[in-house]
Amino acid sequence: MGRGRLYAALAAVGLGVWLGAGLGLGEAAAVPRAIAVLQGLDKVTARVSTFEAPVGETVTFGALQIRVRHCDRTPPQEAPESAAFLEIDEVKQGEEPAALFTGWMFASSPGLNALEHPVYDVWVLQCKGAELEGGVAPPSPE
Protein backbone atom coordinates (compact mmCIF):
# COMPACT_ATOMS: atom_id res chain seq x y z
CA MET A 1 0.00 0.00 0.00
CA GLY A 2 1.45 3.38 -1.01
CA ARG A 3 2.03 6.14 1.51
CA GLY A 4 -0.79 8.29 0.09
CA ARG A 5 -3.28 5.44 0.37
CA LEU A 6 -2.11 4.65 3.88
CA TYR A 7 -2.57 8.27 4.97
CA ALA A 8 -6.01 8.40 3.35
CA ALA A 9 -7.01 5.17 5.10
CA LEU A 10 -5.75 6.46 8.44
CA ALA A 11 -7.63 9.73 7.92
CA ALA A 12 -10.84 7.85 7.09
CA VAL A 13 -10.51 5.62 10.16
CA GLY A 14 -9.70 8.61 12.37
CA LEU A 15 -12.68 10.50 11.03
CA GLY A 16 -14.95 7.52 11.59
CA VAL A 17 -13.79 7.20 15.18
CA TRP A 18 -14.03 10.97 15.71
CA LEU A 19 -17.51 11.32 14.17
CA GLY A 20 -18.71 8.16 15.88
CA ALA A 21 -17.68 9.33 19.34
CA GLY A 22 -20.50 8.95 21.74
CA LEU A 23 -21.58 5.44 20.87
CA GLY A 24 -22.29 4.40 24.41
CA LEU A 25 -19.39 6.36 25.88
CA GLY A 26 -21.39 9.39 26.98
CA GLU A 27 -19.59 11.69 24.55
CA ALA A 28 -21.34 14.04 22.14
CA ALA A 29 -20.85 13.78 18.36
CA ALA A 30 -19.35 16.50 16.20
CA VAL A 31 -21.61 19.34 15.08
CA PRO A 32 -21.73 20.50 11.42
CA ARG A 33 -20.96 24.22 11.05
CA ALA A 34 -21.59 26.70 8.23
CA ILE A 35 -18.09 28.16 7.77
CA ALA A 36 -14.58 26.74 7.51
CA VAL A 37 -11.75 29.03 8.54
CA LEU A 38 -8.76 28.15 6.37
CA GLN A 39 -5.20 29.35 6.20
CA GLY A 40 -3.11 29.36 3.06
CA LEU A 41 0.58 29.85 2.36
CA ASP A 42 1.91 31.19 -0.94
CA LYS A 43 5.42 29.69 -0.94
CA VAL A 44 6.68 32.12 -3.60
CA THR A 45 5.86 35.29 -1.65
CA ALA A 46 5.91 33.68 1.84
CA ARG A 47 2.55 35.33 2.47
CA VAL A 48 0.15 33.61 4.86
CA SER A 49 -3.55 34.38 4.45
CA THR A 50 -6.48 33.46 6.69
CA PHE A 51 -9.86 33.30 4.96
CA GLU A 52 -13.36 31.96 5.48
CA ALA A 53 -15.07 29.49 3.17
CA PRO A 54 -18.82 28.95 3.62
CA VAL A 55 -19.93 25.34 3.22
CA GLY A 56 -21.14 24.76 -0.35
CA GLU A 57 -19.46 27.83 -1.86
CA THR A 58 -16.24 28.22 -3.82
CA VAL A 59 -13.49 30.57 -2.63
CA THR A 60 -10.28 31.48 -4.43
CA PHE A 61 -6.77 31.47 -3.00
CA GLY A 62 -4.18 32.31 -5.65
CA ALA A 63 -4.74 29.88 -8.53
CA LEU A 64 -6.74 27.53 -6.31
CA GLN A 65 -10.51 27.14 -6.12
CA ILE A 66 -11.57 25.67 -2.79
CA ARG A 67 -15.00 24.17 -2.02
CA VAL A 68 -15.93 23.10 1.48
CA ARG A 69 -18.47 20.29 1.40
CA HIS A 70 -18.67 19.66 5.15
CA CYS A 71 -17.19 21.22 8.28
CA ASP A 72 -17.52 19.65 11.74
CA ARG A 73 -16.55 20.94 15.15
CA THR A 74 -16.67 19.10 18.44
CA PRO A 75 -19.11 20.42 21.03
CA PRO A 76 -17.79 22.64 23.86
CA GLN A 77 -17.65 19.80 26.40
CA GLU A 78 -15.19 17.85 24.19
CA ALA A 79 -11.56 18.50 23.31
CA PRO A 80 -11.48 21.17 20.58
CA GLU A 81 -11.23 19.74 17.06
CA SER A 82 -12.43 20.76 13.62
CA ALA A 83 -12.46 18.69 10.43
CA ALA A 84 -13.50 19.77 6.94
CA PHE A 85 -14.09 17.90 3.69
CA LEU A 86 -12.49 19.98 0.94
CA GLU A 87 -12.29 19.87 -2.85
CA ILE A 88 -9.39 21.91 -4.23
CA ASP A 89 -8.80 22.59 -7.93
CA GLU A 90 -6.03 24.52 -9.65
CA VAL A 91 -7.11 26.92 -12.39
CA LYS A 92 -4.56 27.86 -15.06
CA GLN A 93 -5.33 30.37 -17.78
CA GLY A 94 -6.62 28.70 -20.93
CA GLU A 95 -6.95 25.28 -19.27
CA GLU A 96 -9.68 23.30 -17.56
CA PRO A 97 -9.49 23.23 -13.74
CA ALA A 98 -7.33 20.36 -12.47
CA ALA A 99 -8.38 18.51 -9.31
CA LEU A 100 -5.57 18.63 -6.72
CA PHE A 101 -7.19 17.44 -3.51
CA THR A 102 -10.41 15.86 -2.32
CA GLY A 103 -10.71 14.71 1.26
CA TRP A 104 -10.80 15.48 4.96
CA MET A 105 -8.41 17.88 6.66
CA PHE A 106 -8.09 18.07 10.44
CA ALA A 107 -7.21 21.26 12.31
CA SER A 108 -5.20 19.38 14.95
CA SER A 109 -3.19 17.37 12.36
CA PRO A 110 -2.61 19.50 9.26
CA GLY A 111 0.07 17.15 7.93
CA LEU A 112 -2.10 14.01 8.13
CA ASN A 113 -3.97 14.61 4.88
CA ALA A 114 -2.39 17.65 3.28
CA LEU A 115 -2.58 19.39 -0.08
CA GLU A 116 0.60 18.63 -2.01
CA HIS A 117 1.41 21.57 -4.30
CA PRO A 118 4.72 23.28 -5.19
CA VAL A 119 3.37 26.82 -4.67
CA TYR A 120 0.48 26.62 -2.18
CA ASP A 121 -0.31 25.08 1.19
CA VAL A 122 -3.86 25.13 2.59
CA TRP A 123 -5.00 23.87 5.97
CA VAL A 124 -8.06 24.02 8.25
CA LEU A 125 -8.00 26.22 11.37
CA GLN A 126 -11.55 25.75 12.62
CA CYS A 127 -15.20 25.35 11.78
CA LYS A 128 -17.52 28.06 13.01
CA GLY A 129 -20.84 29.74 12.41
CA ALA A 130 -24.36 28.43 12.62
CA GLU A 131 -25.09 24.76 13.03
CA LEU A 132 -26.12 23.21 9.70
CA GLU A 133 -29.13 20.96 9.20
CA GLY A 134 -27.81 17.77 7.61
CA GLY A 135 -24.34 19.29 7.46
CA VAL A 136 -23.44 18.49 3.85
CA ALA A 137 -23.37 20.95 0.98
CA PRO A 138 -25.20 19.89 -2.17
CA PRO A 139 -23.01 18.93 -5.15
CA SER A 140 -22.20 21.81 -7.46
CA PRO A 141 -23.84 21.77 -10.90
CA GLU A 142 -21.32 20.77 -13.56
Order of alpha helices (4+ residues) and beta strands (2+ residues): alpha-beta-beta-beta-beta-beta-beta-beta
